[in-house]
């Protein structure tokens, strides 16, 4: 039985309702929702914690 090897995405695909087109549409909406949440909430929260603006230039 291959259910153990399908992983997370196989589990999500099997549990979505509808035929392949409906599953693809729901999957696209889910991905867009995850990207929205990341850009609106997670990345702004994490940005001050990341050292991207802590640049040091040596005088040589």
Z-matrix of the N, CA and C atoms (Angstrom, degrees):
N
C 1 1.452
C 2 1.521 1 109.13
N 3 1.331 2 118.90 1 129.52
C 4 1.452 3 122.79 2 -172.84
C 5 1.510 4 114.92 3 -93.97
N 6 1.325 5 118.43 4 9.05
C 7 1.461 6 119.87 5 -177.19
C 8 1.518 7 112.29 6 -63.43
N 9 1.327 8 117.50 7 -31.63
C 10 1.462 9 119.74 8 -178.99
C 11 1.520 10 110.63 9 -70.49
N 12 1.326 11 117.40 10 -29.79
C 13 1.456 12 120.90 11 -175.28
C 14 1.522 13 112.98 12 -92.54
N 15 1.317 14 118.57 13 -10.08
C 16 1.460 15 120.29 14 -178.54
C 17 1.519 16 112.08 15 -69.72
N 18 1.287 17 117.36 16 -28.16
C 19 1.451 18 121.02 17 178.38
C 20 1.513 19 112.96 18 78.66
N 21 1.309 20 113.68 19 -168.20
C 22 1.454 21 121.01 20 -174.88
C 23 1.529 22 111.73 21 -66.00
N 24 1.326 23 118.03 22 -42.41
C 25 1.462 24 120.25 23 -175.69
C 26 1.516 25 111.55 24 -69.12
N 27 1.314 26 117.42 25 -36.26
C 28 1.459 27 120.33 26 174.86
C 29 1.514 28 111.60 27 -63.29
N 30 1.319 29 116.68 28 -40.55
C 31 1.467 30 120.82 29 178.40
C 32 1.526 31 110.30 30 -63.44
N 33 1.342 32 116.61 31 -44.58
C 34 1.469 33 119.95 32 178.99
C 35 1.521 34 110.01 33 -62.06
N 36 1.336 35 117.77 34 -45.75
C 37 1.465 36 121.39 35 -178.16
C 38 1.526 37 111.26 36 -61.91
N 39 1.322 38 117.21 37 -42.22
C 40 1.466 39 120.31 38 -179.85
C 41 1.521 40 112.01 39 -66.45
N 42 1.319 41 118.12 40 -31.31
C 43 1.461 42 121.07 41 -175.28
C 44 1.525 43 114.27 42 -92.44
N 45 1.323 44 118.48 43 -6.37
C 46 1.462 45 120.25 44 175.14
C 47 1.522 46 109.21 45 -75.32
N 48 1.336 47 117.15 46 143.33
C 49 1.469 48 119.36 47 -179.92
C 50 1.527 49 111.27 48 -79.68
N 51 1.318 50 116.15 49 159.51
C 52 1.459 51 121.73 50 171.98
C 53 1.514 52 114.15 51 94.44
N 54 1.342 53 114.27 52 -176.74
C 55 1.458 54 120.33 53 178.36
C 56 1.529 55 109.69 54 -83.88
N 57 1.325 56 116.90 55 -171.35
C 58 1.466 57 120.55 56 -174.68
C 59 1.526 58 112.09 57 -62.92
N 60 1.346 59 117.84 58 -38.49
C 61 1.462 60 120.08 59 -179.81
C 62 1.524 61 111.56 60 -67.02
N 63 1.306 62 117.10 61 -41.33
C 64 1.471 63 120.99 62 178.53
C 65 1.523 64 109.72 63 -66.46
N 66 1.329 65 116.59 64 -42.22
C 67 1.467 66 120.20 65 177.86
C 68 1.524 67 110.87 66 -62.14
N 69 1.339 68 116.95 67 -40.82
C 70 1.464 69 120.29 68 178.79
C 71 1.524 70 110.80 69 -64.06
N 72 1.325 71 117.38 70 -41.50
C 73 1.461 72 121.09 71 178.86
C 74 1.530 73 111.07 72 -65.48
N 75 1.316 74 116.89 73 -44.46
C 76 1.468 75 120.51 74 177.94
C 77 1.526 76 110.28 75 -63.35
N 78 1.333 77 117.16 76 -40.08
C 79 1.464 78 120.96 77 178.16
C 80 1.519 79 110.93 78 -62.09
N 81 1.330 80 117.00 79 -42.21
C 82 1.458 81 121.02 80 178.48
C 83 1.524 82 110.91 81 -62.73
N 84 1.320 83 117.30 82 -43.18
C 85 1.466 84 121.18 83 178.18
C 86 1.527 85 110.39 84 -63.67
N 87 1.325 86 117.29 85 -40.77
C 88 1.467 87 120.40 86 178.54
C 89 1.526 88 111.48 87 -63.72
N 90 1.326 89 117.13 88 -42.63
C 91 1.467 90 120.42 89 178.81
C 92 1.523 91 110.40 90 -64.15
N 93 1.324 92 117.10 91 -42.94
C 94 1.464 93 120.22 92 178.34
C 95 1.527 94 111.30 93 -63.46
N 96 1.327 95 117.82 94 -36.97
C 97 1.465 96 121.10 95 177.80
C 98 1.524 97 110.98 96 -66.06
N 99 1.320 98 116.99 97 -40.88
C 100 1.469 99 120.57 98 178.84
C 101 1.524 100 110.26 99 -64.58
N 102 1.330 101 117.76 100 -44.13
C 103 1.464 102 121.32 101 178.62
C 104 1.524 103 110.32 102 -62.40
N 105 1.324 104 117.80 103 -41.80
C 106 1.463 105 121.57 104 178.30
C 107 1.526 106 111.09 105 -60.16
N 108 1.327 107 116.63 106 -47.57
C 109 1.468 108 120.43 107 -179.73
C 110 1.526 109 110.51 108 -62.92
N 111 1.329 110 117.19 109 -40.35
C 112 1.462 111 119.70 110 178.70
C 113 1.527 112 111.37 111 -61.99
N 114 1.333 113 117.55 112 -48.79
C 115 1.462 114 120.47 113 -176.74
C 116 1.521 115 113.20 114 -72.52
N 117 1.320 116 118.83 115 -30.40
C 118 1.455 117 121.02 116 -176.98
C 119 1.525 118 113.60 117 -87.01
N 120 1.327 119 117.90 118 -30.93
C 121 1.459 120 120.20 119 -172.26
C 122 1.526 121 113.90 120 -123.96
N 123 1.313 122 118.18 121 -49.84
C 124 1.466 123 120.90 122 -172.01
C 125 1.525 124 111.41 123 -73.12
N 126 1.334 125 118.72 124 -51.25
C 127 1.459 126 120.66 125 -177.91
C 128 1.525 127 112.57 126 -63.97
N 129 1.352 128 120.45 127 -43.63
C 130 1.473 129 118.43 128 175.96
C 131 1.531 130 113.00 129 -62.56
N 132 1.323 131 117.15 130 -34.00
C 133 1.462 132 119.68 131 177.35
C 134 1.523 133 110.61 132 -68.01
N 135 1.332 134 117.75 133 -40.66
C 136 1.462 135 121.55 134 -174.42
C 137 1.523 136 113.01 135 -82.50
N 138 1.317 137 118.84 136 -20.02
C 139 1.464 138 121.83 137 -174.07
C 140 1.527 139 113.73 138 -57.60
N 141 1.332 140 120.76 139 -43.95
C 142 1.471 141 118.61 140 178.20
C 143 1.527 142 113.25 141 -66.37
N 144 1.297 143 117.90 142 -20.06
C 145 1.459 144 121.31 143 -178.96
C 146 1.527 145 112.77 144 -83.57
N 147 1.330 146 117.52 145 -12.11
C 148 1.462 147 121.51 146 -176.57
C 149 1.526 148 110.29 147 -96.63
N 150 1.328 149 117.85 148 142.98
C 151 1.471 150 120.98 149 -173.12
C 152 1.529 151 114.18 150 -88.64
N 153 1.329 152 120.27 151 34.26
C 154 1.459 153 120.95 152 -175.83
C 155 1.524 154 112.58 153 -68.83
N 156 1.318 155 118.72 154 -29.80
C 157 1.460 156 121.32 155 -178.05
C 158 1.524 157 112.93 156 -96.15
N 159 1.316 158 118.14 157 2.94
C 160 1.462 159 121.84 158 178.29
C 161 1.527 160 109.29 159 -90.81
N 162 1.340 161 116.00 160 72.10
C 163 1.463 162 121.54 161 -176.08
C 164 1.518 163 108.66 162 -98.51
N 165 1.320 164 116.16 163 134.90
C 166 1.455 165 122.19 164 177.62
C 167 1.520 166 108.59 165 -118.21
N 168 1.344 167 116.26 166 128.81
C 169 1.462 168 121.16 167 178.17
C 170 1.515 169 107.35 168 -116.63
N 171 1.316 170 116.17 169 124.70
C 172 1.465 171 120.85 170 179.30
C 173 1.524 172 109.75 171 -86.33
N 174 1.346 173 116.42 172 143.39
C 175 1.466 174 121.51 173 175.18
C 176 1.514 175 108.36 174 -87.95
N 177 1.322 176 116.07 175 105.61
C 178 1.473 177 119.08 176 -179.89
C 179 1.496 178 110.32 177 -126.61
